[in-house]
Amino acid sequence: MANIFSLCKNFNWQKVRNDAGSVSFDLNLEQYESYLEEIGFGDDPFAFLETGRNDIRIKRNGQWLHGVNVIKFDYSNDETDVTMKVQCTGYLNFYKKQYVDIDFDDTPQEDIIWGAIAACNAKTGGDYGITQGTHVGASILRSRHQVRKEVKSFIQQMTQVIGGVDVEITADKKLNTYIAQGAYRPDVRLAYPGNISGFNFSRSVESVANFIYGVGSGNGEDAIQAESEDVDSENYLYRREQIASYNSVVEEGTLQQNIDALKHYTAMPIELPAITVQPNTLDLSSVGIGDTIPISMTGNKSLAHINGFYRIESISCAVNEQGDEMVDLTFDDIDISEIIVLQEGA
């Protein structure tokens, strides 16, 4: 409808692998309404931009980068101005408030995910304009039978099982799936000291769980149950138990896949380096979510183990009024050798 970037202050966007991402910015209300007068929306500002109805799309160097839905306006004032803070979330969050029944046998996992969205599209008011895109990589057959399942959490659980797909909803609302999103990029190197200007990460056992009790649909002892255990973790970090509930899961096999995945990601401490890069280090038109790049940190023995390939899990970017970008990246190295093989073969 219009390009409003020149009006925006404190512009920030974030993309996250297998999650919704976000965009936020501030508008001076007087300047904003004056602009609406110029383009023919002066009588009704909400006909131009309204929470829940309108989308914001970001284009960078001629390429569509991100698409989000406007969810909230916050208004505040000082002695001279009124500010409207606009908050937006990515299209995957459309499905936080949608529930469907899942009923698939021996079906490619990417088709199961699309089937859940197609079921939403068939409801009155449930079609958000999401269409089926492409799938990159091999297909894995799965069976899923769940009752009244919240769609976003179902999609994310399908991404988290071992061998699960990555999911992306593009700026033009296409659902793309990947056996491993991103590219293997040994040509892009981050180093501290060097082009890393700042970092932070934690090494903690607070979230470690190496014995999972899974509980599915049903009541009390009649509920579907399963267990998953990592003996190596128990020997290293002692036994750390967790109960995980999946109330909509009606088959033990599905429950087992979910808790095996949970154990896989929680059995050992996970370090997620969050890195701020020097300006102009990365071209965000060519480096994106899921890309695998080499990172090294030297100078301290406690940091020296951060040396190898890491995968981009999230990108956060603050853009000033001149278009300069301040970029923060979060990484992990879970199953990184397998990810590189998949990305090289894609």
C-alpha positions in Angstrom: 0.0 0.0 0.0 2.9 2.4 0.7 6.5 2.6 1.8 6.7 4.0 5.3 10.3 3.3 6.2 11.3 7.0 6.1 8.8 7.6 8.9 10.1 4.8 11.1 12.3 5.2 14.2 14.0 2.5 16.2 13.4 0.0 13.4 14.2 -3.6 14.4 13.5 -7.0 12.8 14.2 -10.6 13.9 14.1 -13.9 12.0 14.2 -17.2 13.9 14.5 -20.7 12.5 11.2 -22.5 12.8 9.6 -19.7 14.6 7.7 -16.5 13.8 10.2 -13.7 14.1 9.2 -10.1 14.6 9.3 -6.4 13.5 9.0 -3.3 15.6 9.3 0.4 15.0 8.1 3.8 16.2 6.1 6.4 14.4 5.7 10.1 15.3 1.9 10.3 15.2 1.7 13.8 13.7 4.1 12.9 10.9 2.4 9.6 10.3 -1.1 11.1 10.0 0.2 13.9 7.8 1.6 11.2 5.4 -1.8 9.4 5.5 -3.5 12.6 4.4 -1.1 12.8 1.4 -1.9 9.3 0.2 -5.7 9.4 0.8 -6.2 7.7 4.2 -6.5 10.8 6.4 -10.1 10.2 7.4 -9.5 6.7 8.7 -5.9 5.8 9.8 -7.0 2.2 10.6 -8.1 1.7 6.9 -4.3 2.0 6.2 -2.8 0.1 9.1 -4.8 -1.9 11.6 -3.8 -4.6 14.2 -4.6 -8.1 13.1 -5.5 -7.0 9.5 -2.4 -5.6 7.9 1.1 -6.9 7.1 4.5 -5.3 7.0 7.0 -6.6 4.5 10.7 -5.7 4.4 12.6 -5.4 1.2 16.4 -5.2 1.4 18.5 -4.3 -1.7 15.6 -5.3 -4.0 14.9 -8.7 -2.3 12.0 -9.4 0.0 13.5 -10.3 3.4 10.7 -10.7 5.9 6.9 -10.6 6.3 4.9 -10.0 9.5 1.4 -9.2 10.7 0.7 -6.1 12.7 -0.5 -7.2 16.2 -0.2 -4.2 18.5 -0.1 -0.4 18.7 1.3 1.3 21.9 0.6 5.1 22.2 2.6 7.4 24.5 3.3 11.1 24.7 5.8 13.6 26.0 5.6 17.4 26.2 5.7 17.8 22.4 4.9 14.6 20.6 2.8 11.4 20.5 4.6 8.2 19.6 2.9 5.1 18.2 5.0 1.9 18.7 4.1 -0.8 16.2 4.7 -4.4 17.0 4.4 -7.2 14.5 5.0 -11.0 14.5 5.7 -13.5 11.7 3.1 -15.4 9.9 3.6 -18.7 11.9 2.0 -17.0 14.8 -1.3 -17.0 12.9 -1.5 -20.6 14.0 -1.2 -20.0 17.7 -5.0 -19.7 17.9 -6.0 -22.5 15.5 -6.8 -26.1 16.4 -7.3 -29.0 14.1 -7.5 -32.8 14.2 -4.4 -34.5 12.6 -5.0 -37.9 10.8 -2.1 -39.1 8.6 -0.5 -42.5 8.0 2.9 -43.0 6.3 2.8 -39.5 4.8 5.8 -37.2 3.9 6.2 -35.0 7.0 6.2 -31.8 4.9 2.7 -32.8 3.5 1.5 -33.4 7.1 2.5 -29.9 8.0 0.8 -28.5 4.9 -2.3 -30.6 5.7 -2.6 -28.9 9.0 -2.5 -25.5 7.4 -4.9 -26.5 4.6 -7.3 -27.6 7.3 -7.1 -24.1 8.8 -7.6 -22.5 5.3 -10.8 -24.5 5.0 -12.4 -22.9 8.1 -14.5 -19.8 8.0 -12.1 -16.9 8.5 -9.1 -19.3 8.8 -7.4 -18.6 5.4 -4.6 -16.1 6.1 -3.4 -16.3 2.6 -0.7 -18.9 3.2 -0.1 -21.1 0.1 2.0 -24.2 -0.4 5.6 -23.5 -1.5 8.4 -25.9 -2.2 10.2 -28.7 -0.3 14.0 -29.0 -0.5 15.6 -32.3 0.3 14.5 -35.9 1.0 11.0 -36.8 2.3 10.6 -38.8 5.5 7.3 -40.7 6.0 5.5 -40.3 9.3 2.2 -41.1 10.9 0.4 -38.5 13.1 -3.0 -38.8 14.8 -3.8 -36.0 17.2 -7.1 -34.5 18.4 -7.7 -30.8 18.6 -4.1 -29.9 18.3 -2.9 -26.3 18.4 -1.3 -25.9 14.9 1.8 -23.8 15.7 3.0 -26.1 18.4 2.2 -29.1 16.1 4.3 -27.6 13.3 7.2 -26.9 15.7 7.1 -30.4 17.2 7.4 -31.7 13.6 10.5 -29.6 13.2 12.0 -30.8 16.5 11.7 -34.6 16.0 14.9 -36.3 14.9 15.0 -35.9 11.2 12.3 -33.3 11.2 11.9 -30.6 8.6 12.6 -26.9 8.8 9.7 -24.6 8.1 9.7 -21.1 6.6 6.8 -18.8 5.7 8.2 -16.3 3.2 7.4 -12.6 2.9 4.9 -13.5 0.1 3.2 -16.1 2.4 4.5 -19.3 0.8 5.1 -22.2 3.2 8.5 -23.7 2.2 10.0 -26.7 4.0 13.6 -28.0 4.0 15.3 -31.1 5.3 17.9 -28.6 6.5 17.3 -24.9 5.9 20.2 -22.7 5.0 23.5 -23.3 3.2 27.0 -24.4 4.1 29.1 -21.2 4.0 32.7 -21.9 4.9 33.5 -18.6 3.0 31.9 -16.5 5.8 34.1 -16.5 8.9 33.5 -14.9 12.3 36.4 -14.5 14.8 37.0 -13.0 18.2 39.2 -11.0 18.3 38.4 -9.8 14.8 35.0 -9.1 13.1 33.1 -10.1 16.2 32.5 -6.9 18.2 30.7 -8.5 21.1 29.3 -11.8 22.4 27.5 -13.5 25.2 26.4 -17.0 26.0 25.7 -19.2 29.0 26.8 -22.7 29.9 24.3 -24.1 32.3 22.6 -27.4 33.4 19.4 -25.6 34.4 17.5 -27.0 31.4 19.3 -30.4 31.2 17.0 -33.4 31.3 18.3 -36.9 30.6 15.3 -39.1 31.6 12.0 -38.0 30.1 8.6 -39.3 31.2 6.2 -38.7 28.3 2.4 -38.5 28.9 0.0 -38.4 26.1 -3.8 -38.4 25.7 -5.9 -40.0 28.5 -6.4 -39.8 32.2 -4.3 -41.1 35.0 -2.9 -44.6 34.5 -5.0 -44.9 31.3 -2.9 -42.1 29.6 -0.5 -43.1 26.9 3.0 -43.2 28.4 6.6 -43.6 27.2 10.1 -43.0 28.5 13.4 -41.8 27.0 16.8 -42.0 28.7 20.4 -40.9 27.9 22.8 -43.0 30.0 25.9 -41.0 28.9 24.4 -37.8 30.2 23.3 -39.5 33.4 26.9 -40.7 34.0 28.3 -37.3 33.3 25.7 -35.0 34.9 23.8 -37.4 37.2 20.1 -38.2 36.6 17.9 -35.3 35.8 14.2 -36.1 35.1 11.4 -34.3 33.4 7.7 -35.0 32.7 6.6 -33.9 29.3 2.9 -33.8 28.5 1.4 -34.1 25.0 -2.3 -34.1 25.7 -3.4 -34.3 22.0 -1.1 -37.3 21.2 -3.2 -40.5 20.9 -0.5 -42.9 19.7 2.6 -44.2 21.6 4.8 -44.0 18.6 4.2 -40.3 18.1 4.8 -39.7 21.8 8.0 -41.6 21.7 9.3 -39.5 18.8 8.5 -36.3 20.6 10.2 -37.3 23.9 13.2 -38.8 22.1 13.7 -35.4 20.4 13.3 -33.6 23.7 16.0 -35.8 25.3 18.2 -35.3 22.3 18.2 -31.5 22.8 18.3 -31.4 26.6 20.6 -34.3 27.6 23.7 -32.1 27.7 24.4 -28.3 28.4 23.7 -26.3 25.2 25.7 -23.2 24.5 24.0 -20.7 22.1 26.6 -18.1 21.3 25.0 -14.7 20.7 27.3 -12.6 18.6 27.3 -9.0 17.5 29.2 -8.5 14.3 31.2 -5.5 13.1 29.3 -3.2 10.7 29.3 -4.3 7.1 30.6 -7.8 8.0 27.6 -9.7 6.6 25.4 -9.2 3.6 22.0 -10.1 5.0 20.7 -10.5 1.4 23.0 -13.6 1.0 23.5 -14.9 4.6 20.4 -16.1 6.3 18.7 -18.4 8.8 20.1 -21.9 9.0 23.4 -21.0 7.3 26.4 -22.9 8.7 29.6 -20.8 9.1 32.9 -21.1 10.9 33.4 -19.3 14.2 36.5 -19.1 16.4 37.2 -17.4 19.7 40.8 -17.2 21.0 42.6 -15.5 23.8 40.9 -17.3 26.7 41.1 -21.0 27.5 37.4 -21.0 28.6 36.4 -19.7 25.2 38.7 -21.8 23.0 36.2 -24.6 22.5 34.1 -22.2 20.5 36.0 -23.2 17.4 34.3 -24.8 14.4 31.1 -24.7 12.4 27.9 -23.2 13.9 24.4 -22.7 12.5 22.5 -19.4 12.5 19.4 -19.9 14.6 18.3 -16.3 14.8 19.1 -12.9 13.2 18.2 -9.6 15.0 18.9 -6.4 13.1 18.4 -2.8 14.2 18.3 -0.3 11.4 18.9 3.4 11.9 17.4 6.2 9.9 20.4 6.2 7.5 19.9 2.5 6.8 23.0 1.3 8.8 22.5 -2.2 10.3 23.5 -3.4 13.7 23.4 -7.2 13.5 23.2 -9.8 16.3 23.3 -13.5 15.5 22.5 -16.6 17.7 24.1 -19.9 16.8 24.1 -23.5 17.8 26.2 -26.6 16.8 23.7 -29.4 17.5 24.2 -32.2 15.0 26.3 -29.9 13.0 28.2 -32.5 11.0 24.9 -34.1 9.8 23.5 -30.6 8.9 26.6 -29.8 6.8 26.2 -33.0 4.8 22.5 -32.3 4.2 23.2 -28.7 3.2 26.0 -29.6 0.8 23.8 -32.2 -0.8 20.7 -29.9 -1.2 
